Structures are given as structure tokens and as C-alpha cells.
Amino acid sequence: MRYNRFGKTEMKVSAMTLGTWGMGGVGWDRYDDETKADAIKAALECGINFFDTAPAYNSGAAERFLGKTLKDLGARDEILIATKCGTFFVDGMVYRRDCRYESIRNQCEESLKNLQTDHVDLMLIHWPDLNVPFEETMDALNTLKKEGKILHIGVSNFSVAQMKEAGQFGEIDAYQPQYSMVNRDSEEIIRWAYEQDMGIMTYGSLGGGILTGAHRVQKEFAAVDSRNRFYKHFHEPMFSRIMKLLKVMDGVSGEEGGKALSQIALNWSSQKEFVSTCIVGAQTREKVCENAAAFDWSLTEDEIRLLDEAVDALYA
Ligand SMILES: NC(=O)c1ccc[n+]([C@@H]2O[C@H](COP(=O)([O-])OP(=O)(O)OC[C@H]3O[C@@H](n4cnc5c(N)ncnc54)[C@H](OP(=O)(O)O)[C@@H]3O)[C@@H](O)[C@H]2O)c1
């Protein structure tokens, strides 16, 4: 495992963060509790020290599962937890935003209970709530920080203008955008956040799984599945273009003695100077270990150039 500084914070984070959206049990393939707990144990064994979760991942279910498993493993003090606030998952289908002062305070208390801890290392605003002034949300977060319930404040899915505005009312230490070979939409915002010395934790690092090569035939996912509603590139026109990219990745894999495509995708992201840690959602020991092994080797400059050309062709 490689470890990186996380912006201007004192945190040293593993180059891979384990994401727990799937572990909430909605929007992704489902596994039994034993399998998921073993994936978390494997993450610790591979040297992963950063875990990302949110109350929106099935109304606290992912937080509760992570909290219970870390408690069972006695691992809370060895690792760092990032959770989020301001977005609720309602009726098993709809996401709703609420970043009002009292709501943020209550959500944090609920998250601490779910996670069975007295503090989280990082609390991110999940999505901007345009109905509530950033000043009000930041006030709530600053108070939670003073109380020692959250150690750092971050934002996810914000624009530069939104970060500048929210940043007037408190220190923003981290930015969590989507970023991968199949989604570079936020790259300019990321570079700006990096210049401000924020820790950058990128999500969807495997493009929701498409970059592993496990989905080479287009299929229909359930309406609530994240590969249907969130990661749109599982559908045309992007699907066919990504299949061409996978062929280039197959070639790099061949040159590297058969390295997994997931490892190529993770190295492509994590070798960017502005990425502190790639968040990866994986719910089995095998997948966690396969992904974590990405950080035992690196892509060469020639390989990165070849991959960059194939990535550029996605948008040509
Ligand atoms: N801030 C935000 O708005 C936001 C949005 C999205 C995600 N996130 C965070 O980022 C995390 C990662 O993103 P994500 O989970 O959406 O997408 P992702 O990590 O790009 O992809 C997850 C998918 O890849 C599969 N997978 C993982 N490793 C694999 C391997 N080696 N071989 C084959 N398949 C593999 C997973 O399978 P299984 O699940 O079946 O194991 C799952 O279907 C989330 O869990 C969440 O913590 C944050």
C-alpha cells in the first residue's frame, strides 16, 4: 500500500479508501453480512486506513454495518472515517437534501451512533443544498468541530464557486468528486482544490465497475441500481466507446504480465499528483485484495500516455 498526505491535514491516508455505498444493501449487488465484514477485514490487512460512508447509503445502513464491523474487529482507533451529511435517502428510492443548521447537528449525532464512535475524522457536505445558505451549514459544522465530534470539514460534488463561498465561513480541508478514466468532468475543479491544499478523495474510481472488464456485454440493471441511475456510461453512447478503452487496457495488462484491469484504472487515477486517495466500492475479500494490489506497482510514463490517448478518444 502507498500512503499520502491529505492536503494540509495531519492525516496520512492509504492510496485506496474503501467505499461502503454497496454495503448499505441498496443500489448495488447484495452480499451476506459475513462476506461484507470479511471485505472490511481484508481492507485492514491490505493496509487500507481510510473508510468512506454516508447516512444516504440506505438510510444509515452502511454506517451501521461499518460501525459494527470495526467494533467487532477492535479497529476504530487504527483507522480514519469519512462520513457525510445533508443528503437523505427516502422511501428506498429518492435522495433529498437538507443542510439546515439543526438538521446537520442531528444528522451528525445519528452518524456517530450508527458508527459507534465519538468522532469522525472527516465530515463532508454530500451535495450542495441550494435552499440553505452555506453560512448556516458551515456554522453547524464549525460547532461540531469545536465540540470534537468532527475533526475536519469537507465538501463533495461542489463547484469552485460553491467552495469559495462556503470557504468564507470555515476551513474546508477535503474535496470528494467523481473522477476516473471514464469521468474527468471535475478535473479543473480538482486542480483548483489541490492548489488550495485540500485532500482530494475521488469516487467512482472504477467507473462503478465498468473499468474492471467485468461488464463487456450491455445489460439492463434494476431501476434502483446505481449502474442504471448514477453511472450512465453503462448505456450507449459511452458503453461502446468504453469497450474500445478496455481493449487498450487489455494490451497494457498483457505487457504487465496479466495485471488486473482494476489495478490499471486505479494506478491511472492515483498516479495523478492531485489525487490523495481513490475511493473504491468492493464488497468481497477477493475484490478488495485485487484492487489494493494496484499500489504494489506503477504504470510507466509510456503506458500512461497510451491510456491517456484512449481516454481522450472517449470524448472525441
Ligand atoms: N460523494 C458522492 O457523491 C459519492 C458518489 C458515489 C460514490 N461515492 C463513494 O465512493 C465509493 C466508490 O464508488 P462506487 O462504489 O460508486 O463505484 P466504484 O468503486 O467505481 O465501483 C464499484 C463497483 O465495482 C465493483 N468492483 C470493485 N472491485 C472490483 C474488482 N476488482 N473486480 C470486479 N468488480 C469490482 C463493485 O462490486 P461489488 O460491489 O459487487 O463488490 C461495484 O459493483 C462508494 O462506495 C462511496 O463510498 C461517493
The ligand as an SDF file (V2000), in Angstrom:
LIG
                    3D

 48 52  0  0  0  0  0  0  0  0999 V2000
  -19.7130   11.6890   -2.6930 N   0  0  0  0  0  0  0  0  0  0  0  0
  -20.5130   11.0930   -3.5460 C   0  0  0  0  0  0  0  0  0  0  0  0
  -21.4750   11.6990   -4.0560 O   0  0  0  0  0  0  0  0  0  0  0  0
  -20.2580    9.6560   -3.9200 C   0  0  0  0  0  0  0  0  0  0  0  0
  -20.9100    9.1080   -5.0430 C   0  0  0  0  0  0  0  0  0  0  0  0
  -20.6290    7.7980   -5.3700 C   0  0  0  0  0  0  0  0  0  0  0  0
  -19.7450    7.0450   -4.5960 C   0  0  0  0  0  0  0  0  0  0  0  0
  -19.1500    7.5890   -3.5010 N   0  0  0  0  0  0  0  0  0  0  0  0
  -18.2350    6.8040   -2.6490 C   0  0  0  0  0  0  0  0  0  0  0  0
  -17.2290    6.2390   -3.4500 O   0  0  0  0  0  0  0  0  0  0  0  0
  -17.2410    4.8090   -3.3190 C   0  0  0  0  0  0  0  0  0  0  0  0
  -16.7450    4.1710   -4.6060 C   0  0  0  0  0  0  0  0  0  0  0  0
  -17.5990    4.4540   -5.7000 O   0  0  0  0  0  0  0  0  0  0  0  0
  -18.6480    3.4120   -6.2060 P   0  0  0  0  0  0  0  0  0  0  0  0
  -18.7480    2.2820   -5.2530 O   0  0  0  0  0  0  0  0  0  0  0  0
  -19.8690    4.1910   -6.5280 O   0  0  0  0  0  0  0  0  0  0  0  0
  -18.0250    2.9310   -7.5940 O   0  0  0  0  0  0  0  0  0  0  0  0
  -16.6970    2.1190   -7.9690 P   0  0  0  0  0  0  0  0  0  0  0  0
  -15.8230    1.9490   -6.8050 O   0  0  0  0  0  0  0  0  0  0  0  0
  -16.1500    2.7650   -9.1840 O   0  0  0  0  0  0  0  0  0  0  0  0
  -17.2930    0.7000   -8.4470 O   0  0  0  0  0  0  0  0  0  0  0  0
  -17.9530   -0.1630   -7.5860 C   0  0  0  0  0  0  0  0  0  0  0  0
  -18.3330   -1.4210   -8.3700 C   0  0  0  0  0  0  0  0  0  0  0  0
  -17.1480   -2.0790   -8.8090 O   0  0  0  0  0  0  0  0  0  0  0  0
  -17.1800   -3.4410   -8.4290 C   0  0  0  0  0  0  0  0  0  0  0  0
  -15.7950   -3.8880   -8.1910 N   0  0  0  0  0  0  0  0  0  0  0  0
  -14.9030   -3.3980   -7.2890 C   0  0  0  0  0  0  0  0  0  0  0  0
  -13.7210   -4.0160   -7.4120 N   0  0  0  0  0  0  0  0  0  0  0  0
  -13.8500   -4.9320   -8.3910 C   0  0  0  0  0  0  0  0  0  0  0  0
  -12.9770   -5.8680   -8.9860 C   0  0  0  0  0  0  0  0  0  0  0  0
  -11.6940   -5.9860   -8.5910 N   0  0  0  0  0  0  0  0  0  0  0  0
  -13.4530   -6.6610  -10.0000 N   0  0  0  0  0  0  0  0  0  0  0  0
  -14.7330   -6.5430  -10.4300 C   0  0  0  0  0  0  0  0  0  0  0  0
  -15.6120   -5.6500   -9.9100 N   0  0  0  0  0  0  0  0  0  0  0  0
  -15.1700   -4.8390   -8.8980 C   0  0  0  0  0  0  0  0  0  0  0  0
  -18.0260   -3.4690   -7.1730 C   0  0  0  0  0  0  0  0  0  0  0  0
  -18.5090   -4.7780   -6.9730 O   0  0  0  0  0  0  0  0  0  0  0  0
  -19.2240   -5.3150   -5.6260 P   0  0  0  0  0  0  0  0  0  0  0  0
  -19.9800   -4.1470   -5.0390 O   0  0  0  0  0  0  0  0  0  0  0  0
  -20.1250   -6.3730   -6.1550 O   0  0  0  0  0  0  0  0  0  0  0  0
  -18.1510   -5.8350   -4.7410 O   0  0  0  0  0  0  0  0  0  0  0  0
  -19.1080   -2.4540   -7.5550 C   0  0  0  0  0  0  0  0  0  0  0  0
  -20.0640   -3.0520   -8.4110 O   0  0  0  0  0  0  0  0  0  0  0  0
  -18.6690    4.4880   -2.8650 C   0  0  0  0  0  0  0  0  0  0  0  0
  -18.7660    3.2080   -2.2550 O   0  0  0  0  0  0  0  0  0  0  0  0
  -18.9070    5.6370   -1.9210 C   0  0  0  0  0  0  0  0  0  0  0  0
  -18.2600    5.3940   -0.6810 O   0  0  0  0  0  0  0  0  0  0  0  0
  -19.3830    8.9020   -3.1690 C   0  0  0  0  0  0  0  0  0  0  0  0
  1  2  1  0
  2  3  2  0
  2  4  1  0
  4  5  1  0
  4 48  2  0
  5  6  2  0
  6  7  1  0
  7  8  2  0
  8  9  1  0
  8 48  1  0
  9 10  1  0
  9 46  1  0
 10 11  1  0
 11 12  1  0
 11 44  1  0
 12 13  1  0
 13 14  1  0
 14 15  2  0
 14 16  1  0
 14 17  1  0
 17 18  1  0
 18 19  2  0
 18 20  1  0
 18 21  1  0
 21 22  1  0
 22 23  1  0
 23 24  1  0
 23 42  1  0
 24 25  1  0
 25 26  1  0
 25 36  1  0
 26 27  1  0
 26 35  1  0
 27 28  2  0
 28 29  1  0
 29 30  1  0
 29 35  2  0
 30 31  1  0
 30 32  2  0
 32 33  1  0
 33 34  2  0
 34 35  1  0
 36 37  1  0
 36 42  1  0
 37 38  1  0
 38 39  2  0
 38 40  1  0
 38 41  1  0
 42 43  1  0
 44 45  1  0
 44 46  1  0
 46 47  1  0
M  CHG  2   8   1  16  -1
M  END
$$$$
